[in-house]
Amino acid sequence: MGHGLMQYGVTILGQRISYAEILGQLAALAVVFLAQRRTLWTWPIQVLATVLLFVVYTSADLGGLAARQVVILAISVYGWWAWSRRRDPVHGVLVRTATWRERVAIAAVLAAGTAGVAVLLDVLNASWAPWPDAWIFVGTVVAFAGQGLGLVEFWLVWLAVDAVGVPLQIHSHLYFSAAVYVVFAVLVLIGVRDWLRTARREAVHRSAEHANA
């Protein structure tokens, strides 16, 4: 199925775009839209996106981007489980802002992880652009982990991923994916605004409950 989706596609503005890329990126775009609304449908759609995009990035010789789909698949299973456990009958999935310790940990993982993965990709000759490929790989893993934990800051990590992802997709001739990444950035800005408002509202609600206890 994956081979057929890569073999067949459409031509837009003179550029050949495979069905796998179109369907995979549309599914990934839907994930961002669903995550804004904190619905459990976020995760099964993400599973679909990872399968399709693994085929796309393997064909484009982007080892980091392909490998991250495998990691995202595992995180998606965790996120599905975690969101199911943290559902509130009134507010839905509970979200919060990260503590300063968690923010430092996020920054450290991004820096150290990118360096380590970039060296590995270079040694294995698995990517023609190991550093941006590694940044996107590590950033994606951190973002999805933060999303699974319900941290508002995961949206900011996505912005950093998009900033590198757009030019990398263009250089890889994945123009449709680059355009989707731009749309991602817009949705991410909306998402961080909505989640931050929700986190603040839930923090006030919890404080009031503690005060009345």
PENOR-V74389 format. One record per residue. N is the residue number from 1. PSI is psi in degrees with one decimal (999 if undefined). D_LAST is the distance of its C-alpha to the last C-alpha in Angstrom with 1 decimal. Layout:
BEGIN
n->N psi->PSI d_last->D_LAST
n->N psi->PSI d_last->D_LAST
END
This chain:
BEGIN
n->1 psi->-44.8 d_last->57.0
n->2 psi->-41.8 d_last->55.9
n->3 psi->-41.1 d_last->59.5
n->4 psi->-37.9 d_last->60.3
n->5 psi->-30.1 d_last->57.5
n->6 psi->-32.4 d_last->58.8
n->7 psi->-33.7 d_last->62.4
n->8 psi->150.5 d_last->61.8
n->9 psi->-157.1 d_last->60.2
n->10 psi->161.2 d_last->61.1
n->11 psi->121.3 d_last->62.7
n->12 psi->121.6 d_last->60.9
n->13 psi->39.0 d_last->62.7
n->14 psi->1.2 d_last->65.1
n->15 psi->132.2 d_last->62.4
n->16 psi->125.0 d_last->62.0
n->17 psi->123.4 d_last->58.4
n->18 psi->156.3 d_last->57.8
n->19 psi->-33.7 d_last->55.8
n->20 psi->-43.0 d_last->53.5
n->21 psi->-43.9 d_last->52.6
n->22 psi->-52.4 d_last->52.0
n->23 psi->-39.9 d_last->49.9
n->24 psi->-44.4 d_last->48.0
n->25 psi->-33.4 d_last->47.2
n->26 psi->-38.4 d_last->46.3
n->27 psi->-42.0 d_last->43.9
n->28 psi->-37.3 d_last->42.4
n->29 psi->-40.0 d_last->42.1
n->30 psi->-33.3 d_last->40.3
n->31 psi->-43.8 d_last->37.8
n->32 psi->-42.4 d_last->36.8
n->33 psi->-43.5 d_last->36.6
n->34 psi->-35.5 d_last->34.4
n->35 psi->-35.0 d_last->32.1
n->36 psi->-36.4 d_last->31.4
n->37 psi->0.9 d_last->30.0
n->38 psi->44.7 d_last->28.1
n->39 psi->146.7 d_last->30.0
n->40 psi->-18.2 d_last->30.9
n->41 psi->-14.7 d_last->34.5
n->42 psi->-43.3 d_last->34.5
n->43 psi->-45.2 d_last->35.3
n->44 psi->-34.5 d_last->38.1
n->45 psi->-34.4 d_last->39.9
n->46 psi->-37.4 d_last->39.5
n->47 psi->-45.0 d_last->41.3
n->48 psi->-44.5 d_last->44.2
n->49 psi->-41.0 d_last->44.4
n->50 psi->-39.8 d_last->44.7
n->51 psi->-46.3 d_last->47.5
n->52 psi->-43.4 d_last->49.6
n->53 psi->-24.6 d_last->49.1
n->54 psi->-42.7 d_last->50.0
n->55 psi->-42.6 d_last->53.4
n->56 psi->-50.9 d_last->53.7
n->57 psi->-27.8 d_last->53.0
n->58 psi->-41.1 d_last->55.1
n->59 psi->-29.0 d_last->58.0
n->60 psi->4.6 d_last->57.5
n->61 psi->39.8 d_last->57.7
n->62 psi->86.2 d_last->54.3
n->63 psi->-40.1 d_last->53.1
n->64 psi->-44.6 d_last->49.8
n->65 psi->-33.7 d_last->48.8
n->66 psi->-44.8 d_last->50.0
n->67 psi->-32.8 d_last->48.2
n->68 psi->-25.2 d_last->44.9
n->69 psi->-34.6 d_last->45.0
n->70 psi->-43.0 d_last->44.9
n->71 psi->-42.1 d_last->41.9
n->72 psi->-37.3 d_last->40.1
n->73 psi->-45.5 d_last->40.8
n->74 psi->-42.5 d_last->39.0
n->75 psi->-33.9 d_last->36.0
n->76 psi->-38.5 d_last->35.9
n->77 psi->-43.2 d_last->35.5
n->78 psi->-45.6 d_last->32.6
n->79 psi->-40.5 d_last->31.0
n->80 psi->-46.0 d_last->31.5
n->81 psi->-45.0 d_last->29.7
n->82 psi->-43.7 d_last->26.9
n->83 psi->-34.4 d_last->26.2
n->84 psi->-35.6 d_last->26.3
n->85 psi->-26.5 d_last->23.5
n->86 psi->23.4 d_last->21.2
n->87 psi->137.9 d_last->21.7
n->88 psi->134.2 d_last->18.8
n->89 psi->-22.4 d_last->19.9
n->90 psi->-49.7 d_last->19.1
n->91 psi->-7.0 d_last->19.7
n->92 psi->-150.1 d_last->22.3
n->93 psi->128.3 d_last->22.8
n->94 psi->134.6 d_last->20.1
n->95 psi->160.9 d_last->21.8
n->96 psi->165.5 d_last->21.2
n->97 psi->149.9 d_last->23.5
n->98 psi->153.5 d_last->25.0
n->99 psi->167.1 d_last->24.4
n->100 psi->-36.0 d_last->27.6
n->101 psi->-41.1 d_last->28.4
n->102 psi->-36.9 d_last->28.4
n->103 psi->-40.9 d_last->30.6
n->104 psi->-41.0 d_last->33.0
n->105 psi->-41.3 d_last->33.2
n->106 psi->-46.4 d_last->33.9
n->107 psi->-40.2 d_last->36.7
n->108 psi->-42.9 d_last->38.2
n->109 psi->-40.5 d_last->38.3
n->110 psi->-45.8 d_last->40.0
n->111 psi->-54.2 d_last->42.6
n->112 psi->-40.5 d_last->43.4
n->113 psi->-42.1 d_last->43.2
n->114 psi->-44.7 d_last->45.6
n->115 psi->-45.9 d_last->48.1
n->116 psi->-45.2 d_last->48.1
n->117 psi->-36.5 d_last->48.4
n->118 psi->-43.4 d_last->51.1
n->119 psi->-42.2 d_last->53.2
n->120 psi->-44.7 d_last->52.9
n->121 psi->-37.9 d_last->53.9
n->122 psi->-44.9 d_last->56.8
n->123 psi->-41.1 d_last->58.1
n->124 psi->-5.6 d_last->57.9
n->125 psi->42.4 d_last->59.4
n->126 psi->-3.6 d_last->56.8
n->127 psi->141.5 d_last->56.3
n->128 psi->-10.6 d_last->58.6
n->129 psi->70.8 d_last->55.7
n->130 psi->-38.2 d_last->53.6
n->131 psi->-52.6 d_last->51.5
n->132 psi->-35.1 d_last->50.2
n->133 psi->-43.2 d_last->50.0
n->134 psi->-40.8 d_last->47.9
n->135 psi->-43.9 d_last->45.6
n->136 psi->-40.1 d_last->44.9
n->137 psi->-54.4 d_last->44.5
n->138 psi->-42.6 d_last->42.0
n->139 psi->-39.3 d_last->40.2
n->140 psi->-44.2 d_last->39.8
n->141 psi->-45.5 d_last->38.5
n->142 psi->-41.9 d_last->35.9
n->143 psi->-45.8 d_last->35.0
n->144 psi->-35.1 d_last->34.5
n->145 psi->-43.1 d_last->32.5
n->146 psi->-36.9 d_last->30.2
n->147 psi->-41.8 d_last->30.0
n->148 psi->-33.3 d_last->29.1
n->149 psi->-7.1 d_last->26.2
n->150 psi->29.0 d_last->25.1
n->151 psi->130.3 d_last->26.0
n->152 psi->-34.6 d_last->27.2
n->153 psi->-14.3 d_last->29.9
n->154 psi->-28.6 d_last->31.8
n->155 psi->-37.8 d_last->33.3
n->156 psi->-36.0 d_last->34.8
n->157 psi->-38.7 d_last->36.4
n->158 psi->-37.6 d_last->38.0
n->159 psi->-41.7 d_last->39.5
n->160 psi->-36.3 d_last->41.2
n->161 psi->-44.1 d_last->42.5
n->162 psi->-37.0 d_last->43.9
n->163 psi->-32.4 d_last->45.7
n->164 psi->-33.0 d_last->47.7
n->165 psi->-37.8 d_last->47.8
n->166 psi->-55.3 d_last->49.7
n->167 psi->-33.1 d_last->52.8
n->168 psi->-41.6 d_last->52.9
n->169 psi->-38.7 d_last->53.0
n->170 psi->-46.5 d_last->55.7
n->171 psi->-23.6 d_last->57.8
n->172 psi->3.8 d_last->57.4
n->173 psi->26.0 d_last->58.8
n->174 psi->71.0 d_last->55.6
n->175 psi->-35.5 d_last->55.6
n->176 psi->-41.9 d_last->53.4
n->177 psi->-38.6 d_last->50.7
n->178 psi->-41.7 d_last->51.0
n->179 psi->-39.1 d_last->50.5
n->180 psi->-38.3 d_last->47.5
n->181 psi->-35.5 d_last->46.0
n->182 psi->-42.3 d_last->46.4
n->183 psi->-38.5 d_last->44.5
n->184 psi->-48.0 d_last->41.8
n->185 psi->-40.8 d_last->41.5
n->186 psi->-46.1 d_last->40.9
n->187 psi->-34.1 d_last->38.3
n->188 psi->-42.5 d_last->36.6
n->189 psi->-40.3 d_last->36.3
n->190 psi->-40.5 d_last->34.7
n->191 psi->-44.0 d_last->32.4
n->192 psi->-34.6 d_last->31.1
n->193 psi->-47.0 d_last->30.5
n->194 psi->-43.9 d_last->28.6
n->195 psi->-37.1 d_last->26.5
n->196 psi->-41.6 d_last->25.7
n->197 psi->-44.2 d_last->24.5
n->198 psi->-43.3 d_last->22.4
n->199 psi->-41.6 d_last->20.9
n->200 psi->-41.1 d_last->20.0
n->201 psi->-42.0 d_last->18.5
n->202 psi->-32.5 d_last->16.3
n->203 psi->-41.1 d_last->15.3
n->204 psi->-41.2 d_last->14.2
n->205 psi->-44.1 d_last->12.3
n->206 psi->-37.2 d_last->10.5
n->207 psi->-40.0 d_last->9.9
n->208 psi->-38.1 d_last->8.6
n->209 psi->-41.3 d_last->6.1
n->210 psi->-37.1 d_last->5.1
n->211 psi->-32.5 d_last->5.6
n->212 psi->-9.9 d_last->3.8
n->213 psi->999 d_last->0.0
END
